[in-house]
Structures are given as C-alpha cells and as structure tokens.
Amino acid sequence: MSREEEIRAGLFDHTLNGHAPEVKALTEEGLKLGMDPMDILFKALIPSLEEVGRRFEKGDFFVPEMLIAETGAQPVGRYVIGTVKGDIHDIGKNLCVIMLEGAGFEVFDLGVNTPPEKFVAAVEEHKPDVVGFSAFLTTTMPMFKVNIDALAKAGLRDKVHIAVGGAPVTQEYAKHVGADSYAPDASMATRMAKELVGDRSQSSQGAQALEQAVKLIDETLKKG
C-alpha cells in the first residue's frame, strides 16, 4: 500500500471516529505530498461521512456515536446556495456546502447555472436565513444584481441575508451590487453564517475534523 493509499484510509477511519487532530495532520501530509485536494475530499472525507449515515440507518451507530461524527442536532439555520446563471464552476460552492453542513446548517444546493427564478422559488419554499450566490467568472458576476433584483421584485429581499463569493469577487463589488456580505472562502462563509444566526454551539468532533480538512483544501486550491 502506497503512502497516499494509507493517507486516504487513515482519513476515512479518523473522520468516521471524529478524530480531528489526526484528520488535520493527514490532510496536511497529503497536500504536502502533492495529492489532489479533490481526491482527498471525494475519496476519503465524504465517503466517510456517507458511511456514518449508512451505519446510523442500519442501527450500527446509535445517537451518542453519531454525535461524534455529525452534529446530530436540530439545524442551526437554513442556507440556500447556488452558482449563478451562465457559470458552471462548482468546486468553491461545494466546499461551502460541505462546511456549512458540517457546522449544522440545513443546506439547499441549487447546483450550477442557476437562474434567478430558481433562487426566488427556493427562498420562497425553504425560507432560509441566508442565500448565497457564487460566481467564478467576471462575466457572470453581474448576475448577483439580477438575482437581488428578482428577490426584491418577489418581495423577498428584506426576508433573507444575501451573501456572495467566488474567485473574482471583492468586498467592494459585493457592496456595489447590494449584497449583505462577502466571503472570500468557504471557511469565512461558514463563520459568517454562524454569526448571523447567533449559533454559539461547539461543533462536534467529526464536524471539527471535516472543517479543518476542508479549510486546508480550500487554502490549497486558492493558491492554484
């Protein structure tokens, strides 16, 4: 077994058991070895959380054990998120979804190339605390304003916090289009969302492990 295979196996096991320090250390080692961040995420971390859910459904994991790997509590808030119309990039958005869910949010992921009317319908249906717009192209950033105008026309603008983000987005641009907040990365987006809903609870061990690993992956991706 190669070291990379050992790291993936270790990440799976330690995430499953909520061992945050070990997950962080193995993620750091994997990234230093040049492992693909998406490989770490989709071949170790996410499968481990899926295994937690499978064991819980079968009755192999009971609530006290489930609380280690998942929050196992009522959602701290609701979050609708999607990549705007004309944009099919989803890595940053997906990292946000993972971290938000790990922090205890109920997340409604609308996917990519999301038209304004789909955001409006989701806000009407789910009544989220936050709606997040992602754009990874300068040519699709203007959709932020289009989406905000659509929410205003539907009478929903003042009923939800609007957050924006994406590689080319800045705080100044977010303010220019009328967004309520801007987050440069998934970690900040999650922190700001928790502050918004007033959540002061401590994350479970499993959530902390996942959050630390995803933060490292997010930082690596931003460096290119």
N, C-alpha and C positions, 0 to 999 in steps of 0.2 A: 504493500500500500504506500503510495507516494505521500509526501507531507501535505500536499493540497487535499488529498482524499481524507487524510487524518484530520485536517482542519475542518472540512465540511462535516465529517462525522461528529467531531467534538462540538461544533456549533449546534448541530441538531440536538445532541444529548443535553448540553448545558442549557440551551433555550428551553427545552422540554421540562427541565427541572428548575428553571428560574435562577440559574447561577450567573448573575450579572457580571461580576468581575472576570470570570472565565470567558464569557461571550465577548466582552470588550477586548480582552487580551488576544484571543484567537482571531478576531476580526482585524485588529491592528497587524498581527503577524501575517495574515493572508494578504492584506493590502500591500504590505512591505515586500512580500514575495512576488507581487505583480498579478495576483489573482483578479479576475474580472469582478468588479463590485456587484454586477447583476448576477453573477454566478453564485456569489456568497449569499445574496438576498433570496434568489429564487430556487437554489438547490440545497439550501441549509436552513435559513431562518424561517421563511414562510412555510416550507413543508413541516417544520417542527410545530408551528402553531396549528397547522391543519391536523397534525397528529393529536395534539391536545384536545381539539374539538371532537375528533373521532373517538378517542378513549372516553371522553365525557359522555358521549351519546351511547356508547356500549356499556357504560357503568363501571369501566375500569378506573376512571378518575372520578372522585367524588368532590363535592364543593370545596372542602378545605384545600385539596391538592390543586383544583382548578384555579383557585385564587392566587396560587403561586405563579402560574404561567399566564393567566389572564386576569383582568380586573374583576370579573365575575360579579360586578355590581351594576346598579342602575346607571345608564349612560350619564355622564356629567353634562352633556349637551348634544345638540344636533348640528351637523355640518354638511352642507351641500357643496360639492366641488366638481369642477369640470374644466377641460381645456376648451378655449373659445372656438367659435366657428372659423373654419379655414386653417386650423392648426391641428396637426395630428401627433404632436410630441407629447409623451405621457410619463417619462421617467420621473421628472420632478414632482408631478402630480401624484404619481403612485407612491413615492416616498412620503409625501404629505399624508396620504390616506393611511399608510401603514403606521405612521407615528401618531396620527390622530386617534386611530382605533386602539393603539396601544395605550394611549392616555385616557381611554374610556369614553370617547365620543362615538355616537352613532353616526356613521358616515354614509352619505348617499352619493356615490360616484357616478357622474353622468358620462364619463368617458371623454373622448376627444371629439373635435369638430362639432362642438355643442352649440346649437342655435339659440338666440335669445329666448324664444318661446319655450324652449325646453327648460331653461333656468327658471323662467317665470312659473311654469307648471310645477316644477319641483319645490319651489319656495311656497307656493300655494298649498301643495299637498302635504309637505313634511314640516312646514313651519320651523325652519332651522334657526339656530342662534346666529349662525354665520353662513354666508355663501361665498365661496372662493372661486375666483376666475384666474386661470393660468394661461399665459401666452409665452411662447418661446421664440417668436419671430417679431421683428419690429413691424412687419406688415399686418400682423393680427392684433397688435396691442390696441388699436382704435376700437376693437370690439368691446373693450371694457366699458367705454362710454355708451356704446349701443345697448349693452346689457343693462347698464344702470338706468338708462332712459326707458327701457322696456319695463323694468321693475317699477319705475315711477309712474308710468302710464297705467300700470295694473294696480296702482295704489299700494304697492308693497315696499317701496323704497325705505320708508321710515320704520318698517317692521323687522328689518334684518340688517345685521352688520355685514358690510361688503369688504372683503379682503382680496387683494390682488398680488400676483407674484409671477416669476418667470425670469429667465436669464437676462433679457434686455431691459427689464422693468426697473424703475428707480422710485425712490420716495417722492421725488418731485413730480414724476409722471402720475403716480397714484393720486396725489393731491390734485393735480390738474384735471383729471377725469372725474373727480368727486368720490373716489373710494374712501372708505373709513380707515383702512390700514394697509400697510405693505409689509410683506415678509420676504427677506432675501433667500431664505432656505426653509426646509421642512421643519427643522428644529425650532426656528423662530415662529413659524406659523402655528405650531402646536402650543408653544409657550404663550403666545398672544391670545390664542383661543381659550386656553385655560384661565388666563387672567380675566378675559371678557366675561366668562360665565361664573367667575368667582370660585372656581374649584381650587381648594387648598388641600385636597386629599393627597396622600402619598401614593405614588404608583406602586403596583405590585412588583415583586422581584422579576417576574417574567417580562413585564412591561418595561421595567428599567433596563433589562438586558437588551431587549429589542431596540429601545430608544437610543442607547449608547452605540449599538452596532450600526443602526441606520444613520445616525449623525456622522459617524466616521465615513460611511459610504457616501453620504451627501457631500461631505467636505472633499473627498477624493474626486468625485465627479465634477465639482466646481473648479478644481484645479486643471481639469482636462486630462 
